[in-house]
Structure formats: C-alpha cells, structure tokens
C-alpha cells in the first residue's frame, strides 16, 4: 500500500519535475541528489528564469517529501481491519503472501502529460499474484512478470533494468548504450549493454572494497574484448528478443571468389576454382518466403487465436514455421504476449482496447501462468540460483549473443552500498552462495553449453565466477599455516634448491608484473587494488567458506537458507553505519585467525628469546607470513573495534575459545621442548656391587 500511494504522489510530482529537467538540462535527474550537490548550480545556465524556477521546484520537492514522509509514518501501524483505498474498498494486498495480481497505470495513454502539455514516460504499478504453495522465485520471478506485462502494454524492443536503490546520474548515458544496440554492423547480435556500478555514501578509504574497482575496471573491461561482460543484476539495457531464448542472428559472410588469380573482368575459366555449382532457380514464392525475417509482415496479434498450423509468414532460424502450439508451450497461454514475442521492432496492438490489454496483463502475472512453460528455464531471467543475474547472462552468451561494456565519462547510474562490516559480509555471502549453486547445477560452465555460441575464453570467465568460493578452503589453510609454524617451530616451506628458488621467484615476479600492467592499463590505483586484496582475504575466510557449506547443504540435503535484503547506509550522520556493529557468525573465522596469528607471533618471539641468538634468523621468515595475514585482516580488525573500540563479548569469547583449543592441541601434539625417550645414562666408572 505504501509503494502504491508513493507512486501515486510521484506521478503527480513528475508532471512538474520532468519539464523542469528538460528545460534546464538538469543532471542528475534524481531530485534528492540534485538538490544535495555542493556545486555552483548557476554554471552554464543562461536563462534568467532559472533561479526563480529552481527555488519554486525545490519548494515543490520539499512539500512532496513531506507527503511521502506522512505516508511512511502512517504505514508504521497497520489497522486491524487492514488498509482501505481512497474509495473505501479494502486494499487487495493486505495479505502480502495471498493476494490477486494488481496493475495500476498512473501515467499512460490518457492523462500522462506534464504541465507543458508534453507526453510523459509511462508509469505502471505492477504487483504479481501471490498464493500459498507457489514458488514465486523472488527477484527473477518478479522480473519475468514485468517482462510479460510490459510486452502486453507497450512492447518496447529495449528494457532498462535498475535496482531500487539506484538512480539515473547521467541521462545521456542511455543514448550511448543505444548506440551499441542500433549499430548497423554488430548491433543485432548485442543482447545487453552493461554499465559499471558506482556508489554514493562510501567512506573515503573504502575500507571494505565496496567500489569493487578491480572487478568493474579491470575484469569487465577485459571481458569486453572477448564476448562481453557478465550481467551483474543492475544498470543494464537489454534487447527484449534476447530475453525470449532466441539464438543470436547468424552473421552472413560476404560471398568470396574461390580463386584470386584472375581479375574480376576476366570471364575465362580457371582450373583452380574447382567444380562450379549449378545455379538452381526457385519460384518467386519460395524466394519471398526465404527472404522474410522473423517479425516482418506479421498480422495483428489476435490473429494467432484462429491459427492452428502456424503463424503465416513467421519463420524461425532453421526455416521451419513456428506453430502456435510450440509458441504457447514456450511462452504460456496468452495469444497477445505470444504475438508480441514475434515482433523484433516492438509495437502493440492497434486493434486492441486498453481495457482488453489490461485484462491480458493481469492474466500473464497470475501464479500458474509459468507452469509447463520455459519461463525461468530458457526464457527470461533464469531460476535456480540466488544470483540469477550471472545465470541469465550465461544463457544468453550460450545462445551466441554478445554483450557490451559501456563506461561513460560521467557514471550512468549510482546506488547505495552496505558500508557496514556485517552487511557487507552478508552481501558477499549471498553472491558466493549463488555461485556455488550454479557450480553444483546443470548450468555449470564446466559442462553446460557446448556446441553453442559460447567462446572458450568467455567460458573460462564464467568458470572463474562460479568456482571462486571454493578457493576459501586453501585460503583458510594458508592463513592458518603461519601460526602453526610459529607454534611448532617448523617452517612453512621446505628448503629449496637454487633452480627451484629461481622458478619460485619467477612465478611471483610474473604475478606482480601482471597485476601492475592491469592497474596501469585500467587506471586503478595501488590503494584500490590493495583494498580489494584485503577484502578478498576477509571475505574468503568468512563469507566464501560459509557459502560452500551452505551450498552443499542446500543442494545435497535440501536445507534452504533464507536471506534478507542487504541494508544500505541511510543514517543522517555521515558514515555512522560504518561503525555500527551487528552480530553474525561470519565474524568468528576471521577473528579466530587474527587471535591465532597474534598468539603465534608472541609464542615465536618468546621461544626465540629463550633459545638464544641462533633462533632469530629462521624466526623472521615465519613472522613475515604471520604479519602478512594480520595486515590483510587489518580492516576487519578495525571493523570489529568500531568507533568506541568495543567488541561484543560473544565474539571475544568464541574466538579466544577456538584459538585456545587450536593452540593447546598443537602444543600437545608437538610441544616446544625437544622430545626424549628417557634419561641419558652414562657409565660413572664405579663398581656399585
């Protein structure tokens, strides 16, 4: 009810805000962020009426915020009889898990005009039907419902996907994305244009690597040179046809001569051309049929209802006529929607009334519509993982499509990031769990999609994106080994020969050189790269490790894990959420590693002091690895201490307990003192008899 009423208020405010933005070229288009900018807003403004209209618009926006805040305050307490609408009828969605589908067109074909009389973009409220006993597939199911509703009501050929916490920072960036989509040479093979994610409200040092610059500015740029970047769930412009599970159009190779030994004007035969193919003449009807493309010359959508053999003039890539039965089995029992999928250039029914289209739109968001169809399997957003974005992009690339990475000078979209340690770890846990689910499913890139259009290097990138949580197991071992060495007196690596040492050094030099070249190429700073390395270790020994075990429990034992939406920083005090502490079991493994390594450092130094000068040499090598682990976990330690340098007792107790058990176990197995079989007996030279 709150979302519905807020959209109603927004539609009224948009009638004033949109013409103001167009008249004065306002950026960003989100009023909250525009009015918060600490810049000279008179720069490049030449119209004398700007100051007066800006003040009036700011006053309108403040009044709009007051109305929205009043709705929020009203929604805090739900009436016993449930919410009622303005006309007195009960709100259909009082039970969030059991309600009919709802669609309300706020700005549509009639009445959608601003104060200057210009047509406004459409604004439609959609709430799909929810019934007990049905799997609604969370975000992926909601996106598929929106795809079907938009196809029935507007059927635009392109779709923009944004998360609810994102806003449009640069409205002109959409045109840059459309330039790739409408490119005359490669545009028809582009399934989506992905924009990098940029965030507001992150602390200056980016303690928990929220900006993720190594991924967005190095990895994604590299993928753009293969078959395109992976889909990251937001900030993406889609081609609607690619979401329908169609293969990418085949690239027609230009006709080439088999022999280039003679000029074009020469009509003489050539022995190296081989046998000439006979020219076969075909009837004009067959030529016309072969030349037609999918979607050209299609009759109105309602004509599908009376066709049994197939849609006349519509062909699939293999040339066979698509039957109505196959289309309905793939897309569902909606003639209007099925017909819309055949229109490459989009467009709606001219013969259909708005009332009939709304009725059909309600039908396509019903609970049972996707039953016995290919929705979530081959069509739309793919089900089977909490990270449906990776899976959806992977299926498109398997169909031969390619994607584009578009990085405008001014960020296209901006959003909020969870700057709190616990929220950040839970977010990474959700991503890692989705990768584990894909790895253990039939869609694993190791064995799925062969024989399709997926390139080998692109397959390697998808393998990397699904296998990375499993690296938490060796990472945990490597972070534990330095403490083991200090407690047992043994070194982490055996003695190496000169040749082996050269290979060892060469490997590390190559790794560092590759990292430096990537940073120089992409413009990523050393501080950003280091933050990414630190949080890779923090997330690896906590979120990734938990994701592996939870994924195994979910896939093998059927034990599901419920996730809450990650909370984002919205406090009035700047970065106050950074210091807030929230208990989660994800904090125990990194804290235990910190304590173990600190105990190892103390034990190693104490042992060296007791054993004398000769033991200090080997100790420095062991201390280096231990300090290397501690330095990587330093942001985690700062997050634990918080602003008041206070850590919850439960964290300290559990971590000290685990560290003590581990340390005592190693002392019991391999104590510091040298083992001896018994007292050393020598002959004294006396005859005791």
LINPEQUI-V570548 format. One record per residue. N is the residue number from 1. RES is the residue in one small letter. PSI is psi in radians with two decimals (* if undefined). D_LAST is the distance of its C-alpha to the last C-alpha in whole Angstrom. Layout:
n = (N:N)
res = (RES:RES)
psi = (PSI:PSI)
d_last = (D_LAST:D_LAST)
This chain:
n = (1:2:3:4:5:6:7:8:9:10:11:12:13:14:15:16:17:18:19:20:21:22:23:24:25:26:27:28:29:30:31:32:33:34:35:36:37:38:39:40:41:42:43:44:45:46:47:48:49:50:51:52:53:54:55:56:57:58:59:60:61:62:63:64:65:66:67:68:69:70:71:72:73:74:75:76:77:78:79:80:81:82:83:84:85:86:87:88:89:90:91:92:93:94:95:96:97:98:99:100:101:102:103:104:105:106:107:108:109:110:111:112:113:114:115:116:117:118:119:120:121:122:123:124:125:126:127:128:129:130:131:132:133:134:135:136:137:138:139:140:141:142:143:144:145:146:147:148:149:150:151:152:153:154:155:156:157:158:159:160:161:162:163:164:165:166:167:168:169:170:171:172:173:174:175:176:177:178:179:180:181:182:183:184:185:186:187:188:189:190:191:192:193:194:195:196:197:198:199:200:201:202:203:204:205:206:207:208:209:210:211:212:213:214:215:216:217:218:219:220:221:222:223:224:225:226:227:228:229:230:231:232:233:234:235:236:237:238:239:240:241:242:243:244:245:246:247:248:249:250:251:252:253:254:255:256:257:258:259:260:261:262:263:264:265:266:267:268:269:270:271:272:273:274:275:276:277:278:279:280:281:282:283:284:285:286:287:288:289:290:291:292:293:294:295:296:297:298:299:300:301:302:303:304:305:306:307:308:309:310:311:312:313:314:315:316:317:318:319:320:321:322:323:324:325:326:327:328:329:330:331:332:333:334:335:336:337:338:339:340:341:342:343:344:345:346:347:348:349:350:351:352:353:354:355:356:357:358:359:360:361:362:363:364:365:366:367:368:369:370:371:372:373:374:375:376:377:378:379:380:381:382:383:384:385:386:387:388:389:390:391:392:393:394:395:396:397:398:399:400:401:402:403:404:405:406:407:408:409:410:411:412:413:414:415:416:417:418:419:420:421:422:423:424:425:426:427:428:429:430:431:432:433:434:435:436:437:438:439:440:441:442:443:444:445:446:447:448:449:450:451:452:453:454:455:456:457:458:459:460:461:462:463:464:465:466:467:468:469:470:471:472:473:474:475:476:477:478:479:480:481:482:483:484:485:486:487:488:489:490:491:492:493:494:495:496:497:498:499:500:501:502:503:504:505:506:507:508:509:510:511:512:513:514:515:516:517:518:519:520:521:522:523:524:525:526:527:528:529:530:531:532:533:534:535:536:537:538:539:540:541:542:543:544:545:546:547:548:549:550:551:552:553:554:555:556:557:558:559:560:561:562:563:564:565:566:567:568:569:570:571:572:573:574:575:576:577:578:579:580:581:582:583:584:585:586:587:588:589:590:591:592:593:594:595:596:597:598:599:600:601:602:603:604:605:606:607:608:609:610:611:612:613:614:615:616:617:618:619:620:621:622:623:624:625:626:627:628:629:630:631:632:633:634:635:636:637:638:639:640:641:642:643:644:645:646:647:648:649:650:651:652:653:654:655:656:657:658:659:660:661:662:663:664:665:666:667:668:669:670:671:672:673:674:675:676:677:678:679:680:681:682:683:684:685:686:687:688:689)
res = (x:x:x:x:x:x:x:x:x:x:x:x:x:x:x:x:x:x:x:x:x:x:x:x:x:x:x:x:x:x:x:x:x:x:x:x:x:x:x:x:x:x:x:x:x:x:x:x:x:x:x:x:x:x:x:x:x:x:x:x:x:x:x:x:x:x:x:x:x:x:x:x:x:x:x:x:x:x:x:x:x:x:x:x:x:x:x:x:x:x:x:x:x:x:x:x:x:x:x:x:x:x:x:x:x:x:x:x:x:x:x:x:x:x:x:x:x:x:x:x:x:x:x:x:x:x:x:x:x:x:x:x:x:x:x:x:x:x:x:x:x:x:x:x:x:x:x:x:x:x:x:x:x:x:x:x:x:x:x:x:x:x:x:x:x:x:x:x:x:x:x:x:x:x:x:x:x:x:x:x:x:x:x:x:x:x:x:x:x:x:x:x:x:x:x:x:x:x:x:x:x:x:x:x:x:x:x:x:x:x:x:x:x:x:x:x:x:x:x:x:x:x:x:x:x:x:x:x:x:x:x:x:x:x:x:x:x:x:x:x:x:x:x:x:x:x:x:x:x:x:x:x:x:x:x:x:x:x:x:x:x:x:x:x:x:x:x:x:x:x:x:x:x:x:x:x:x:x:x:x:x:x:x:x:x:x:x:x:x:x:x:x:x:x:x:x:x:x:x:x:x:x:x:x:x:x:x:x:x:x:x:x:x:x:x:x:x:x:x:x:x:x:x:x:x:x:x:x:x:x:x:x:x:x:x:x:x:x:x:x:x:x:x:x:x:x:x:x:x:x:x:x:x:x:x:x:x:x:x:x:x:x:x:x:x:x:x:x:x:x:x:x:x:x:x:x:x:x:x:x:x:x:x:x:x:x:x:x:x:x:x:x:x:x:x:x:x:x:x:x:x:x:x:x:x:x:x:x:x:x:x:x:x:x:x:x:x:x:x:x:x:x:x:x:x:x:x:x:x:x:x:x:x:x:x:x:x:x:x:x:x:x:x:x:x:x:x:x:x:x:x:x:x:x:x:x:x:x:x:x:x:x:x:x:x:x:x:x:x:x:x:x:x:x:x:x:x:x:x:x:x:x:x:x:x:x:x:x:x:x:x:x:x:x:x:x:x:x:x:x:x:x:x:x:x:x:x:x:x:x:x:x:x:x:x:x:x:x:x:x:x:x:x:x:x:x:x:x:x:x:x:x:x:x:x:x:x:x:x:x:x:x:x:x:x:x:x:x:x:x:x:x:x:x:x:x:x:x:x:x:x:x:x:x:x:x:x:x:x:x:x:x:x:x:x:x:x:x:x:x:x:x:x:x:x:x:x:x:x:x:x:x:x:x:x:x:x:x:x:x:x:x:x:x:x:x:x:x:x:x:x:x:x:x:x:x:x:x:x:x:x:x:x:x:x:x:x:x:x:x:x:x:x:x:x:x:x:x:x:x:x:x:x:x:x:x:x:x:x:x:x:x:x:x:x:x:x:x:x:x:x:x:x:x:x:x:x:x:x:x:x:x:x:x:x:x:x:x:x:x:x:x:x:x:x:x:x:x:x)
psi = (-0.69:-0.77:-0.73:-0.87:-0.64:-0.68:-0.61:-0.77:-0.68:-0.69:-0.60:-0.71:-0.58:-0.50:-0.36:-0.62:-0.72:-0.85:-0.56:-0.75:-0.73:-0.64:-0.71:0.19:0.98:2.31:2.37:2.84:-0.17:2.05:-0.62:-0.80:-0.52:-0.81:-0.26:-0.19:2.33:1.15:3.00:1.72:-0.10:-0.08:2.32:0.19:2.13:-0.28:2.23:-0.36:-0.02:-0.82:-0.78:-0.78:-0.56:-0.74:-0.73:-0.69:-0.66:-0.66:-0.72:-0.70:-0.68:-0.67:-0.65:-0.73:-0.66:-0.73:-0.69:-0.76:-0.59:-0.66:-0.70:-0.77:-0.66:-0.58:-0.13:-0.56:1.99:2.25:2.66:-0.67:-0.01:3.01:2.60:2.57:3.05:-0.49:0.07:-0.15:2.61:2.51:2.16:-0.36:0.50:-0.62:1.88:-0.32:-0.01:1.59:2.75:2.94:2.47:2.35:2.25:2.10:1.85:-0.83:1.93:-2.46:-0.55:2.24:-0.03:1.09:2.58:-3.02:-0.36:0.01:0.08:2.63:2.40:2.72:2.63:2.50:1.99:2.24:2.22:2.22:1.92:2.79:2.41:2.24:2.55:2.53:-0.09:2.47:1.97:-0.12:0.43:-2.28:-0.72:-0.74:-0.66:-0.71:-0.70:-0.65:-0.72:-0.63:-0.75:-0.75:-0.79:-0.57:-0.66:-0.72:-0.72:-0.72:0.81:2.50:-0.22:2.60:2.33:2.23:2.08:2.52:2.81:-0.32:0.18:2.67:2.80:1.95:-0.51:1.73:-0.43:-0.25:-0.49:-0.60:-0.63:-0.73:-0.70:-0.44:-0.65:-0.72:-0.62:0.25:2.25:-0.39:-0.89:-0.10:-0.62:-0.25:0.03:2.11:-0.61:2.72:2.01:2.32:2.59:2.66:2.27:2.61:2.63:2.84:0.32:2.45:2.76:-0.63:-0.13:1.09:-0.69:0.44:0.78:-0.54:-0.46:0.80:-0.54:-0.69:-0.86:-0.49:-0.13:-1.07:-0.83:-0.61:-0.70:-0.72:-0.47:-0.36:0.00:-1.48:0.10:2.83:2.81:2.77:2.23:0.15:-0.20:2.86:0.81:2.36:2.10:2.62:2.15:-0.67:-0.56:-0.49:-0.25:0.15:0.24:2.64:2.68:2.55:2.47:2.43:2.12:2.12:2.37:2.52:2.31:2.63:2.50:-0.28:2.37:0.32:-0.26:2.60:2.89:-0.58:-0.16:2.20:0.10:2.70:2.84:2.35:-0.39:-0.01:-0.27:-2.92:2.32:2.47:2.43:2.45:2.17:2.16:2.40:2.67:2.71:-0.59:-0.68:-0.65:-0.75:-0.68:-0.68:-0.56:-0.25:2.48:2.82:2.16:-0.26:2.28:0.54:2.39:2.97:2.67:-0.62:-0.20:-0.29:-0.47:-0.55:0.22:2.26:-0.72:-0.63:3.07:2.10:2.28:0.06:2.21:2.62:-3.13:-0.56:-0.04:-0.16:2.56:2.32:2.14:2.72:-0.65:-0.75:-0.68:-0.75:-0.55:-0.53:-0.79:-0.24:2.97:1.21:1.80:-0.62:-0.83:-0.71:-0.73:-0.61:-0.50:-0.30:-0.06:1.77:-0.64:0.14:-2.89:2.63:3.10:2.18:-0.46:-0.24:2.50:2.72:-0.61:-0.71:-0.61:-0.69:-0.70:-0.72:-0.61:-0.67:-0.65:-0.70:-0.11:0.30:2.79:-0.72:0.12:-0.65:-0.09:2.35:0.57:-3.10:0.21:2.29:-0.16:-0.94:-0.26:2.41:-2.73:2.35:2.37:2.90:0.00:2.61:-0.30:1.28:-0.30:-0.83:-0.75:-0.70:-0.80:-0.64:-0.73:-0.66:-0.76:-0.56:-0.44:0.07:-0.02:2.81:2.73:2.91:2.48:2.04:2.10:1.59:2.81:-0.78:2.26:2.34:-0.80:2.64:2.62:-2.99:2.61:2.60:1.74:-0.12:2.50:-0.85:-0.75:-0.67:-0.75:-0.67:-0.63:-0.80:-0.63:-0.73:-0.77:-0.79:-0.67:-0.69:-0.68:-0.69:-0.71:-0.74:-0.71:-0.60:0.15:3.12:-0.24:0.26:2.26:-0.26:-0.54:0.02:2.55:0.25:2.52:-0.04:-2.57:0.26:2.19:2.75:-0.76:-0.61:-0.64:-0.70:-0.65:-0.68:-0.63:-0.73:-0.66:-0.26:-0.32:-0.19:-0.55:-0.47:-0.33:-0.16:-0.47:-0.94:-0.55:-0.71:-0.69:-0.74:-0.59:-0.33:-0.54:-0.72:-0.72:-0.66:-0.73:-0.73:-0.58:-0.49:-0.24:0.11:2.59:2.73:-0.54:2.55:2.97:2.37:2.59:3.01:-0.72:-0.76:-0.63:-0.68:-0.75:-0.70:-0.83:-0.68:-0.70:-0.81:-0.65:-0.71:-0.72:-0.82:-0.68:-0.70:-0.77:-0.72:-0.75:-0.71:-0.71:-0.71:-0.66:-0.69:-0.25:0.24:2.30:2.80:-0.55:-0.69:-0.69:-0.71:-0.70:-0.69:-0.71:-0.73:-0.82:-0.39:-0.70:-0.77:-0.85:-0.55:-0.68:0.04:-1.35:-0.82:-0.68:-0.77:-0.63:-0.66:-0.84:-0.70:-0.65:-0.71:-0.71:-0.67:-0.74:-0.74:-0.67:-0.14:0.30:1.94:2.69:2.20:2.42:2.53:2.67:2.32:2.23:2.46:2.82:2.04:0.17:2.66:-0.66:2.27:2.21:0.34:-0.53:-0.38:-0.57:-0.09:2.49:2.31:2.23:2.35:2.56:-0.27:-0.33:-0.29:-0.87:-0.82:-0.66:-0.71:-0.75:-0.71:-0.85:-0.72:-0.80:-0.64:-0.73:-0.70:-0.70:-0.82:-0.76:-0.69:-0.77:-0.73:-0.73:-0.67:-0.67:-0.70:-0.59:-0.14:-2.99:-0.64:-0.40:-0.13:-0.54:-1.00:-0.43:-0.62:-0.65:-0.71:-0.71:-0.59:-0.83:-0.66:-0.78:-0.55:-0.71:-0.76:-0.69:-0.67:-0.57:0.11:-0.77:-0.60:-0.71:-0.71:-0.66:-0.59:-0.75:-0.64:-2.97:-0.66:0.16:0.73:2.33:2.35:2.52:-0.64:-0.62:-0.83:-0.78:-0.88:-0.75:-0.77:-0.67:-0.85:-0.73:-0.68:-0.78:-0.78:-0.79:-0.80:-0.60:-0.78:-0.61:-0.67:-0.68:-0.78:1.37:2.92:-0.66:2.53:2.41:2.56:2.55:-0.30:-3.10:2.55:1.99:2.33:2.65:2.27:-0.21:-0.01:2.53:1.81:-0.25:*)
d_last = (105:104:103:107:108:107:108:112:111:110:113:115:114:114:117:117:114:115:118:117:114:116:119:116:114:111:107:105:107:105:106:103:102:105:106:102:102:102:105:108:110:113:112:114:116:120:122:123:123:119:118:120:119:115:116:118:115:112:114:114:111:110:112:110:107:108:109:106:104:106:106:102:102:104:102:99:100:101:104:103:106:105:107:111:113:115:118:116:115:111:109:108:104:103:100:98:97:100:103:106:106:108:110:112:114:114:116:117:121:123:122:120:121:121:123:124:125:123:121:117:114:114:111:110:108:106:104:103:103:100:99:96:94:95:93:95:92:92:93:94:96:98:99:100:102:104:104:106:108:109:110:113:114:114:112:111:110:107:105:103:99:98:95:97:95:97:100:102:102:104:107:108:104:106:108:106:104:107:108:105:106:110:109:111:109:105:106:107:103:102:100:99:99:96:96:93:92:92:91:92:90:87:85:86:82:82:79:78:80:83:86:83:85:83:84:88:88:86:85:89:90:88:89:93:93:92:93:93:91:90:92:90:92:94:97:98:101:102:104:105:106:102:101:103:100:103:102:102:106:105:106:109:109:112:113:112:114:112:113:114:115:119:121:122:125:125:126:125:122:119:117:113:114:114:116:118:118:121:122:123:125:124:127:127:126:123:123:123:121:118:119:118:115:113:115:119:122:120:122:122:119:120:122:118:119:122:120:118:118:117:118:120:120:116:113:110:108:108:112:112:114:112:113:113:111:108:108:108:105:104:105:106:109:111:114:115:111:111:114:113:110:112:114:112:114:114:117:118:120:124:125:123:123:121:121:120:117:115:115:114:111:110:110:107:105:105:101:102:104:101:100:100:101:99:99:95:94:96:99:99:95:93:91:87:85:85:86:89:90:88:89:92:92:90:93:95:94:93:97:97:98:97:97:98:96:98:97:100:100:100:98:100:98:96:94:91:87:85:83:81:77:77:80:80:76:78:81:79:77:80:81:78:78:81:80:77:80:82:79:78:82:84:85:82:83:81:83:86:89:89:93:94:95:92:91:87:86:88:85:82:83:84:80:79:81:79:76:75:73:70:69:68:65:63:65:63:60:60:61:57:55:55:54:51:50:50:48:45:45:47:50:53:54:52:52:56:57:60:62:61:61:65:66:64:66:69:69:69:72:74:73:74:77:79:78:80:83:83:84:86:88:88:89:85:84:80:80:81:79:76:77:77:74:72:74:73:70:70:72:70:67:69:73:72:69:71:74:71:70:73:75:73:73:77:77:75:75:78:77:80:79:82:83:85:87:85:87:88:88:92:91:93:90:90:86:85:84:82:80:80:77:77:74:73:70:71:69:66:64:65:64:61:61:61:59:56:57:57:54:52:54:52:49:49:50:47:45:46:46:42:41:43:46:45:46:49:51:50:51:55:55:54:56:59:59:58:61:63:63:64:67:68:68:69:73:71:69:72:74:71:71:75:78:76:72:72:70:70:67:67:66:63:62:62:61:58:57:57:55:52:52:52:50:47:47:46:44:42:42:41:40:40:37:35:33:29:27:24:22:21:18:17:14:13:12:9:5:4:0)
